[in-house]
Amino acid sequence: MELKVDFKGLEEFKNTINEKMLENIVKRTTRRTVTKFKTVTTQEVRKTYNIKSKDLKNYIKIKKEDNSKYKINIASRQSNLAKFGARQTKKGVSVLIKKGEGRKLITGAFLAKGKNGSMRVFMRKKEKRKLSALYSLSIPQMFNKDVMKKGFDEAQKTFEKEFEHNLDYYLGKIK
């Protein structure tokens, strides 16, 4: 998906402001818009899934390509079930992946520290008595079409509002 913005009436302003000022306005506006997009999509995902905002934001990478272009990359492996509010019980591990669906019990599973020191949900394989970590969705799977549409809609509103605000700011600097 791509966010496109049409500048109507831009020719009128070119006589009032110089090229550098217009570049600064667009640069500040796009930076704020991309940040707002990241915030809104993270909030939308968290309405459905029981995952911390920090865990989501760690996998959203924003790369600046030039003053008015940003590339947003959401990539991760499947998330360990420990990130979904895992609790150890006598029968196994209880997790809450989707809000509103209730907790799921994984019989025979247990919580333990992994190789990197973080808590993980494991289950013992019967055939070789080896441990296997249990996983759920990856972060990109949580960012479905509805979440992305909501993010782009909000980004469009933010861009218009921020552009007007930054334009007023820079026009106020002209003496």
PyMOL CGO cylinders between C-alpha atoms (Angstrom):
from pymol import cmd
from pymol.cgo import CYLINDER

trace = [
    CYLINDER, 0.00, 0.00, 0.00, 1.17, 3.50, -0.70, 0.3, 1, 1, 1, 1, 1, 1,
    CYLINDER, 1.17, 3.50, -0.70, 0.14, 6.88, 0.67, 0.3, 1, 1, 1, 1, 1, 1,
    CYLINDER, 0.14, 6.88, 0.67, -0.21, 9.53, -2.03, 0.3, 1, 1, 1, 1, 1, 1,
    CYLINDER, -0.21, 9.53, -2.03, -0.73, 13.23, -1.39, 0.3, 1, 1, 1, 1, 1, 1,
    CYLINDER, -0.73, 13.23, -1.39, -1.87, 15.83, -3.93, 0.3, 1, 1, 1, 1, 1, 1,
    CYLINDER, -1.87, 15.83, -3.93, -0.74, 19.40, -3.37, 0.3, 1, 1, 1, 1, 1, 1,
    CYLINDER, -0.74, 19.40, -3.37, -3.53, 21.69, -4.58, 0.3, 1, 1, 1, 1, 1, 1,
    CYLINDER, -3.53, 21.69, -4.58, -2.72, 25.38, -4.77, 0.3, 1, 1, 1, 1, 1, 1,
    CYLINDER, -2.72, 25.38, -4.77, 0.99, 24.80, -4.30, 0.3, 1, 1, 1, 1, 1, 1,
    CYLINDER, 0.99, 24.80, -4.30, 1.88, 27.14, -7.18, 0.3, 1, 1, 1, 1, 1, 1,
    CYLINDER, 1.88, 27.14, -7.18, 0.42, 30.09, -5.24, 0.3, 1, 1, 1, 1, 1, 1,
    CYLINDER, 0.42, 30.09, -5.24, 2.78, 29.45, -2.34, 0.3, 1, 1, 1, 1, 1, 1,
    CYLINDER, 2.78, 29.45, -2.34, 5.90, 29.07, -4.46, 0.3, 1, 1, 1, 1, 1, 1,
    CYLINDER, 5.90, 29.07, -4.46, 5.93, 32.86, -4.92, 0.3, 1, 1, 1, 1, 1, 1,
    CYLINDER, 5.93, 32.86, -4.92, 5.58, 33.42, -1.15, 0.3, 1, 1, 1, 1, 1, 1,
    CYLINDER, 5.58, 33.42, -1.15, 8.10, 30.91, 0.18, 0.3, 1, 1, 1, 1, 1, 1,
    CYLINDER, 8.10, 30.91, 0.18, 11.41, 29.73, -1.14, 0.3, 1, 1, 1, 1, 1, 1,
    CYLINDER, 11.41, 29.73, -1.14, 12.30, 26.17, -2.16, 0.3, 1, 1, 1, 1, 1, 1,
    CYLINDER, 12.30, 26.17, -2.16, 14.27, 25.42, 1.03, 0.3, 1, 1, 1, 1, 1, 1,
    CYLINDER, 14.27, 25.42, 1.03, 11.35, 26.45, 3.21, 0.3, 1, 1, 1, 1, 1, 1,
    CYLINDER, 11.35, 26.45, 3.21, 8.97, 24.21, 1.24, 0.3, 1, 1, 1, 1, 1, 1,
    CYLINDER, 8.97, 24.21, 1.24, 11.43, 21.34, 1.60, 0.3, 1, 1, 1, 1, 1, 1,
    CYLINDER, 11.43, 21.34, 1.60, 11.54, 21.84, 5.38, 0.3, 1, 1, 1, 1, 1, 1,
    CYLINDER, 11.54, 21.84, 5.38, 7.75, 21.91, 5.57, 0.3, 1, 1, 1, 1, 1, 1,
    CYLINDER, 7.75, 21.91, 5.57, 7.44, 18.64, 3.65, 0.3, 1, 1, 1, 1, 1, 1,
    CYLINDER, 7.44, 18.64, 3.65, 10.27, 17.02, 5.62, 0.3, 1, 1, 1, 1, 1, 1,
    CYLINDER, 10.27, 17.02, 5.62, 8.74, 17.85, 9.02, 0.3, 1, 1, 1, 1, 1, 1,
    CYLINDER, 8.74, 17.85, 9.02, 5.27, 16.88, 7.86, 0.3, 1, 1, 1, 1, 1, 1,
    CYLINDER, 5.27, 16.88, 7.86, 6.25, 13.48, 6.48, 0.3, 1, 1, 1, 1, 1, 1,
    CYLINDER, 6.25, 13.48, 6.48, 8.31, 12.64, 9.57, 0.3, 1, 1, 1, 1, 1, 1,
    CYLINDER, 8.31, 12.64, 9.57, 5.33, 13.34, 11.85, 0.3, 1, 1, 1, 1, 1, 1,
    CYLINDER, 5.33, 13.34, 11.85, 2.98, 11.45, 9.53, 0.3, 1, 1, 1, 1, 1, 1,
    CYLINDER, 2.98, 11.45, 9.53, 5.13, 8.32, 9.52, 0.3, 1, 1, 1, 1, 1, 1,
    CYLINDER, 5.13, 8.32, 9.52, 5.40, 8.43, 13.31, 0.3, 1, 1, 1, 1, 1, 1,
    CYLINDER, 5.40, 8.43, 13.31, 1.62, 8.77, 13.59, 0.3, 1, 1, 1, 1, 1, 1,
    CYLINDER, 1.62, 8.77, 13.59, 1.16, 5.82, 11.21, 0.3, 1, 1, 1, 1, 1, 1,
    CYLINDER, 1.16, 5.82, 11.21, 3.38, 3.65, 13.40, 0.3, 1, 1, 1, 1, 1, 1,
    CYLINDER, 3.38, 3.65, 13.40, 1.48, 4.70, 16.54, 0.3, 1, 1, 1, 1, 1, 1,
    CYLINDER, 1.48, 4.70, 16.54, -1.99, 4.13, 15.08, 0.3, 1, 1, 1, 1, 1, 1,
    CYLINDER, -1.99, 4.13, 15.08, -1.20, 0.73, 13.58, 0.3, 1, 1, 1, 1, 1, 1,
    CYLINDER, -1.20, 0.73, 13.58, 0.40, -0.43, 16.83, 0.3, 1, 1, 1, 1, 1, 1,
    CYLINDER, 0.40, -0.43, 16.83, -2.68, 0.67, 18.78, 0.3, 1, 1, 1, 1, 1, 1,
    CYLINDER, -2.68, 0.67, 18.78, -4.98, -1.12, 16.32, 0.3, 1, 1, 1, 1, 1, 1,
    CYLINDER, -4.98, -1.12, 16.32, -3.03, -4.38, 16.61, 0.3, 1, 1, 1, 1, 1, 1,
    CYLINDER, -3.03, -4.38, 16.61, -3.10, -4.13, 20.40, 0.3, 1, 1, 1, 1, 1, 1,
    CYLINDER, -3.10, -4.13, 20.40, -6.92, -3.82, 20.33, 0.3, 1, 1, 1, 1, 1, 1,
    CYLINDER, -6.92, -3.82, 20.33, -7.04, -7.38, 18.95, 0.3, 1, 1, 1, 1, 1, 1,
    CYLINDER, -7.04, -7.38, 18.95, -3.89, -9.09, 20.26, 0.3, 1, 1, 1, 1, 1, 1,
    CYLINDER, -3.89, -9.09, 20.26, -2.55, -9.29, 23.80, 0.3, 1, 1, 1, 1, 1, 1,
    CYLINDER, -2.55, -9.29, 23.80, 0.99, -8.10, 23.09, 0.3, 1, 1, 1, 1, 1, 1,
    CYLINDER, 0.99, -8.10, 23.09, 3.05, -5.24, 24.47, 0.3, 1, 1, 1, 1, 1, 1,
    CYLINDER, 3.05, -5.24, 24.47, 3.58, -2.12, 22.40, 0.3, 1, 1, 1, 1, 1, 1,
    CYLINDER, 3.58, -2.12, 22.40, 7.34, -2.45, 22.89, 0.3, 1, 1, 1, 1, 1, 1,
    CYLINDER, 7.34, -2.45, 22.89, 7.30, -5.92, 21.34, 0.3, 1, 1, 1, 1, 1, 1,
    CYLINDER, 7.30, -5.92, 21.34, 5.52, -4.59, 18.27, 0.3, 1, 1, 1, 1, 1, 1,
    CYLINDER, 5.52, -4.59, 18.27, 7.60, -1.45, 17.82, 0.3, 1, 1, 1, 1, 1, 1,
    CYLINDER, 7.60, -1.45, 17.82, 10.87, -3.41, 17.97, 0.3, 1, 1, 1, 1, 1, 1,
    CYLINDER, 10.87, -3.41, 17.97, 9.96, -5.03, 14.64, 0.3, 1, 1, 1, 1, 1, 1,
    CYLINDER, 9.96, -5.03, 14.64, 8.73, -1.92, 12.80, 0.3, 1, 1, 1, 1, 1, 1,
    CYLINDER, 8.73, -1.92, 12.80, 11.67, -0.32, 11.03, 0.3, 1, 1, 1, 1, 1, 1,
    CYLINDER, 11.67, -0.32, 11.03, 11.33, 3.10, 9.45, 0.3, 1, 1, 1, 1, 1, 1,
    CYLINDER, 11.33, 3.10, 9.45, 13.99, 3.98, 6.91, 0.3, 1, 1, 1, 1, 1, 1,
    CYLINDER, 13.99, 3.98, 6.91, 14.31, 7.43, 5.40, 0.3, 1, 1, 1, 1, 1, 1,
    CYLINDER, 14.31, 7.43, 5.40, 14.93, 7.24, 1.66, 0.3, 1, 1, 1, 1, 1, 1,
    CYLINDER, 14.93, 7.24, 1.66, 14.95, 11.01, 1.00, 0.3, 1, 1, 1, 1, 1, 1,
    CYLINDER, 14.95, 11.01, 1.00, 13.32, 14.13, 2.48, 0.3, 1, 1, 1, 1, 1, 1,
    CYLINDER, 13.32, 14.13, 2.48, 9.80, 13.14, 1.53, 0.3, 1, 1, 1, 1, 1, 1,
    CYLINDER, 9.80, 13.14, 1.53, 10.01, 9.33, 1.28, 0.3, 1, 1, 1, 1, 1, 1,
    CYLINDER, 10.01, 9.33, 1.28, 10.09, 6.78, 4.06, 0.3, 1, 1, 1, 1, 1, 1,
    CYLINDER, 10.09, 6.78, 4.06, 10.07, 3.02, 3.84, 0.3, 1, 1, 1, 1, 1, 1,
    CYLINDER, 10.07, 3.02, 3.84, 8.27, 1.11, 6.60, 0.3, 1, 1, 1, 1, 1, 1,
    CYLINDER, 8.27, 1.11, 6.60, 9.32, -2.51, 7.04, 0.3, 1, 1, 1, 1, 1, 1,
    CYLINDER, 9.32, -2.51, 7.04, 7.53, -4.90, 9.41, 0.3, 1, 1, 1, 1, 1, 1,
    CYLINDER, 7.53, -4.90, 9.41, 9.41, -8.18, 9.70, 0.3, 1, 1, 1, 1, 1, 1,
    CYLINDER, 9.41, -8.18, 9.70, 9.80, -10.84, 12.37, 0.3, 1, 1, 1, 1, 1, 1,
    CYLINDER, 9.80, -10.84, 12.37, 9.75, -14.53, 12.99, 0.3, 1, 1, 1, 1, 1, 1,
    CYLINDER, 9.75, -14.53, 12.99, 6.93, -16.15, 14.85, 0.3, 1, 1, 1, 1, 1, 1,
    CYLINDER, 6.93, -16.15, 14.85, 6.57, -14.85, 18.40, 0.3, 1, 1, 1, 1, 1, 1,
    CYLINDER, 6.57, -14.85, 18.40, 7.11, -17.12, 21.35, 0.3, 1, 1, 1, 1, 1, 1,
    CYLINDER, 7.11, -17.12, 21.35, 3.97, -17.68, 23.38, 0.3, 1, 1, 1, 1, 1, 1,
    CYLINDER, 3.97, -17.68, 23.38, 5.62, -16.07, 26.41, 0.3, 1, 1, 1, 1, 1, 1,
    CYLINDER, 5.62, -16.07, 26.41, 4.93, -12.65, 24.81, 0.3, 1, 1, 1, 1, 1, 1,
    CYLINDER, 4.93, -12.65, 24.81, 1.20, -13.27, 25.12, 0.3, 1, 1, 1, 1, 1, 1,
    CYLINDER, 1.20, -13.27, 25.12, 0.82, -13.11, 28.90, 0.3, 1, 1, 1, 1, 1, 1,
    CYLINDER, 0.82, -13.11, 28.90, 1.96, -16.66, 29.61, 0.3, 1, 1, 1, 1, 1, 1,
    CYLINDER, 1.96, -16.66, 29.61, 1.27, -17.99, 33.13, 0.3, 1, 1, 1, 1, 1, 1,
    CYLINDER, 1.27, -17.99, 33.13, 2.48, -21.24, 34.59, 0.3, 1, 1, 1, 1, 1, 1,
    CYLINDER, 2.48, -21.24, 34.59, -0.27, -23.45, 36.04, 0.3, 1, 1, 1, 1, 1, 1,
    CYLINDER, -0.27, -23.45, 36.04, -0.20, -26.93, 37.54, 0.3, 1, 1, 1, 1, 1, 1,
    CYLINDER, -0.20, -26.93, 37.54, -1.43, -28.46, 34.27, 0.3, 1, 1, 1, 1, 1, 1,
    CYLINDER, -1.43, -28.46, 34.27, 0.69, -26.41, 31.85, 0.3, 1, 1, 1, 1, 1, 1,
    CYLINDER, 0.69, -26.41, 31.85, 0.88, -22.84, 30.56, 0.3, 1, 1, 1, 1, 1, 1,
    CYLINDER, 0.88, -22.84, 30.56, -2.03, -20.50, 30.07, 0.3, 1, 1, 1, 1, 1, 1,
    CYLINDER, -2.03, -20.50, 30.07, -1.79, -17.83, 27.32, 0.3, 1, 1, 1, 1, 1, 1,
    CYLINDER, -1.79, -17.83, 27.32, -4.06, -15.07, 26.04, 0.3, 1, 1, 1, 1, 1, 1,
    CYLINDER, -4.06, -15.07, 26.04, -3.31, -14.42, 22.36, 0.3, 1, 1, 1, 1, 1, 1,
    CYLINDER, -3.31, -14.42, 22.36, -6.46, -12.63, 21.18, 0.3, 1, 1, 1, 1, 1, 1,
    CYLINDER, -6.46, -12.63, 21.18, -8.32, -10.32, 23.49, 0.3, 1, 1, 1, 1, 1, 1,
    CYLINDER, -8.32, -10.32, 23.49, -11.92, -11.34, 24.06, 0.3, 1, 1, 1, 1, 1, 1,
    CYLINDER, -11.92, -11.34, 24.06, -11.36, -15.04, 23.30, 0.3, 1, 1, 1, 1, 1, 1,
    CYLINDER, -11.36, -15.04, 23.30, -10.23, -16.09, 26.75, 0.3, 1, 1, 1, 1, 1, 1,
    CYLINDER, -10.23, -16.09, 26.75, -7.06, -17.80, 27.89, 0.3, 1, 1, 1, 1, 1, 1,
    CYLINDER, -7.06, -17.80, 27.89, -5.92, -21.06, 26.31, 0.3, 1, 1, 1, 1, 1, 1,
    CYLINDER, -5.92, -21.06, 26.31, -4.28, -23.81, 28.33, 0.3, 1, 1, 1, 1, 1, 1,
    CYLINDER, -4.28, -23.81, 28.33, -1.40, -25.67, 26.74, 0.3, 1, 1, 1, 1, 1, 1,
    CYLINDER, -1.40, -25.67, 26.74, -1.23, -28.90, 28.70, 0.3, 1, 1, 1, 1, 1, 1,
    CYLINDER, -1.23, -28.90, 28.70, 2.27, -30.14, 29.46, 0.3, 1, 1, 1, 1, 1, 1,
    CYLINDER, 2.27, -30.14, 29.46, 4.00, -26.89, 28.53, 0.3, 1, 1, 1, 1, 1, 1,
    CYLINDER, 4.00, -26.89, 28.53, 6.22, -24.95, 30.93, 0.3, 1, 1, 1, 1, 1, 1,
    CYLINDER, 6.22, -24.95, 30.93, 7.91, -21.55, 31.26, 0.3, 1, 1, 1, 1, 1, 1,
    CYLINDER, 7.91, -21.55, 31.26, 11.71, -21.40, 31.34, 0.3, 1, 1, 1, 1, 1, 1,
    CYLINDER, 11.71, -21.40, 31.34, 14.52, -19.10, 30.32, 0.3, 1, 1, 1, 1, 1, 1,
    CYLINDER, 14.52, -19.10, 30.32, 15.83, -19.56, 26.79, 0.3, 1, 1, 1, 1, 1, 1,
    CYLINDER, 15.83, -19.56, 26.79, 19.43, -19.37, 25.63, 0.3, 1, 1, 1, 1, 1, 1,
    CYLINDER, 19.43, -19.37, 25.63, 19.32, -15.58, 25.46, 0.3, 1, 1, 1, 1, 1, 1,
    CYLINDER, 19.32, -15.58, 25.46, 17.90, -15.28, 28.99, 0.3, 1, 1, 1, 1, 1, 1,
    CYLINDER, 17.90, -15.28, 28.99, 14.32, -14.34, 28.05, 0.3, 1, 1, 1, 1, 1, 1,
    CYLINDER, 14.32, -14.34, 28.05, 11.30, -16.27, 29.27, 0.3, 1, 1, 1, 1, 1, 1,
    CYLINDER, 11.30, -16.27, 29.27, 9.91, -18.75, 26.77, 0.3, 1, 1, 1, 1, 1, 1,
    CYLINDER, 9.91, -18.75, 26.77, 7.22, -21.41, 26.62, 0.3, 1, 1, 1, 1, 1, 1,
    CYLINDER, 7.22, -21.41, 26.62, 8.60, -24.91, 26.03, 0.3, 1, 1, 1, 1, 1, 1,
    CYLINDER, 8.60, -24.91, 26.03, 7.21, -28.39, 25.60, 0.3, 1, 1, 1, 1, 1, 1,
    CYLINDER, 7.21, -28.39, 25.60, 9.14, -31.63, 25.81, 0.3, 1, 1, 1, 1, 1, 1,
    CYLINDER, 9.14, -31.63, 25.81, 9.11, -33.87, 22.73, 0.3, 1, 1, 1, 1, 1, 1,
    CYLINDER, 9.11, -33.87, 22.73, 8.33, -37.44, 23.69, 0.3, 1, 1, 1, 1, 1, 1,
    CYLINDER, 8.33, -37.44, 23.69, 10.43, -39.32, 21.15, 0.3, 1, 1, 1, 1, 1, 1,
    CYLINDER, 10.43, -39.32, 21.15, 13.87, -37.88, 22.02, 0.3, 1, 1, 1, 1, 1, 1,
    CYLINDER, 13.87, -37.88, 22.02, 13.12, -35.97, 25.22, 0.3, 1, 1, 1, 1, 1, 1,
    CYLINDER, 13.12, -35.97, 25.22, 14.21, -32.74, 23.55, 0.3, 1, 1, 1, 1, 1, 1,
    CYLINDER, 14.21, -32.74, 23.55, 12.69, -29.34, 24.25, 0.3, 1, 1, 1, 1, 1, 1,
    CYLINDER, 12.69, -29.34, 24.25, 10.86, -27.37, 21.62, 0.3, 1, 1, 1, 1, 1, 1,
    CYLINDER, 10.86, -27.37, 21.62, 9.78, -23.77, 21.99, 0.3, 1, 1, 1, 1, 1, 1,
    CYLINDER, 9.78, -23.77, 21.99, 6.13, -22.97, 21.22, 0.3, 1, 1, 1, 1, 1, 1,
    CYLINDER, 6.13, -22.97, 21.22, 5.28, -20.10, 18.87, 0.3, 1, 1, 1, 1, 1, 1,
    CYLINDER, 5.28, -20.10, 18.87, 2.28, -18.14, 17.68, 0.3, 1, 1, 1, 1, 1, 1,
    CYLINDER, 2.28, -18.14, 17.68, 1.77, -15.49, 15.00, 0.3, 1, 1, 1, 1, 1, 1,
    CYLINDER, 1.77, -15.49, 15.00, 4.55, -13.38, 13.58, 0.3, 1, 1, 1, 1, 1, 1,
    CYLINDER, 4.55, -13.38, 13.58, 4.30, -9.60, 13.96, 0.3, 1, 1, 1, 1, 1, 1,
    CYLINDER, 4.30, -9.60, 13.96, 3.54, -8.97, 10.24, 0.3, 1, 1, 1, 1, 1, 1,
    CYLINDER, 3.54, -8.97, 10.24, 0.58, -11.37, 10.43, 0.3, 1, 1, 1, 1, 1, 1,
    CYLINDER, 0.58, -11.37, 10.43, -0.96, -9.14, 13.08, 0.3, 1, 1, 1, 1, 1, 1,
    CYLINDER, -0.96, -9.14, 13.08, -0.84, -6.13, 10.73, 0.3, 1, 1, 1, 1, 1, 1,
    CYLINDER, -0.84, -6.13, 10.73, -3.78, -7.19, 8.55, 0.3, 1, 1, 1, 1, 1, 1,
    CYLINDER, -3.78, -7.19, 8.55, -5.50, -5.14, 5.82, 0.3, 1, 1, 1, 1, 1, 1,
    CYLINDER, -5.50, -5.14, 5.82, -7.93, -3.45, 8.24, 0.3, 1, 1, 1, 1, 1, 1,
    CYLINDER, -7.93, -3.45, 8.24, -5.10, -2.30, 10.50, 0.3, 1, 1, 1, 1, 1, 1,
    CYLINDER, -5.10, -2.30, 10.50, -3.10, -0.95, 7.56, 0.3, 1, 1, 1, 1, 1, 1,
    CYLINDER, -3.10, -0.95, 7.56, -6.15, 0.81, 6.09, 0.3, 1, 1, 1, 1, 1, 1,
    CYLINDER, -6.15, 0.81, 6.09, -6.85, 2.50, 9.44, 0.3, 1, 1, 1, 1, 1, 1,
    CYLINDER, -6.85, 2.50, 9.44, -3.17, 3.54, 9.62, 0.3, 1, 1, 1, 1, 1, 1,
    CYLINDER, -3.17, 3.54, 9.62, -3.20, 5.03, 6.12, 0.3, 1, 1, 1, 1, 1, 1,
    CYLINDER, -3.20, 5.03, 6.12, -6.49, 6.86, 6.74, 0.3, 1, 1, 1, 1, 1, 1,
    CYLINDER, -6.49, 6.86, 6.74, -5.08, 8.39, 9.91, 0.3, 1, 1, 1, 1, 1, 1,
    CYLINDER, -5.08, 8.39, 9.91, -1.81, 9.23, 8.14, 0.3, 1, 1, 1, 1, 1, 1,
    CYLINDER, -1.81, 9.23, 8.14, -3.74, 11.10, 5.44, 0.3, 1, 1, 1, 1, 1, 1,
    CYLINDER, -3.74, 11.10, 5.44, -5.57, 13.19, 8.07, 0.3, 1, 1, 1, 1, 1, 1,
    CYLINDER, -5.57, 13.19, 8.07, -2.33, 13.80, 9.97, 0.3, 1, 1, 1, 1, 1, 1,
    CYLINDER, -2.33, 13.80, 9.97, -0.49, 14.87, 6.84, 0.3, 1, 1, 1, 1, 1, 1,
    CYLINDER, -0.49, 14.87, 6.84, -3.10, 17.49, 5.98, 0.3, 1, 1, 1, 1, 1, 1,
    CYLINDER, -3.10, 17.49, 5.98, -3.18, 18.84, 9.54, 0.3, 1, 1, 1, 1, 1, 1,
    CYLINDER, -3.18, 18.84, 9.54, 0.60, 18.85, 9.97, 0.3, 1, 1, 1, 1, 1, 1,
    CYLINDER, 0.60, 18.85, 9.97, 1.22, 20.42, 6.56, 0.3, 1, 1, 1, 1, 1, 1,
    CYLINDER, 1.22, 20.42, 6.56, -1.10, 23.28, 7.43, 0.3, 1, 1, 1, 1, 1, 1,
    CYLINDER, -1.10, 23.28, 7.43, 0.52, 23.69, 10.87, 0.3, 1, 1, 1, 1, 1, 1,
    CYLINDER, 0.52, 23.69, 10.87, 4.07, 23.68, 9.46, 0.3, 1, 1, 1, 1, 1, 1,
    CYLINDER, 4.07, 23.68, 9.46, 3.09, 26.04, 6.67, 0.3, 1, 1, 1, 1, 1, 1,
    CYLINDER, 3.09, 26.04, 6.67, 1.69, 28.51, 9.21, 0.3, 1, 1, 1, 1, 1, 1,
    CYLINDER, 1.69, 28.51, 9.21, 4.84, 28.14, 11.29, 0.3, 1, 1, 1, 1, 1, 1,
    CYLINDER, 4.84, 28.14, 11.29, 7.20, 28.91, 8.41, 0.3, 1, 1, 1, 1, 1, 1,
    CYLINDER, 7.20, 28.91, 8.41, 5.01, 31.71, 7.03, 0.3, 1, 1, 1, 1, 1, 1,
    CYLINDER, 5.01, 31.71, 7.03, 5.10, 33.29, 10.49, 0.3, 1, 1, 1, 1, 1, 1,
    CYLINDER, 5.10, 33.29, 10.49, 8.90, 33.36, 10.28, 0.3, 1, 1, 1, 1, 1, 1,
    CYLINDER, 8.90, 33.36, 10.28, 8.85, 35.48, 7.10, 0.3, 1, 1, 1, 1, 1, 1,
    CYLINDER, 8.85, 35.48, 7.10, 9.35, 39.17, 7.88, 0.3, 1, 1, 1, 1, 1, 1,
]
cmd.load_cgo(trace, "trace")
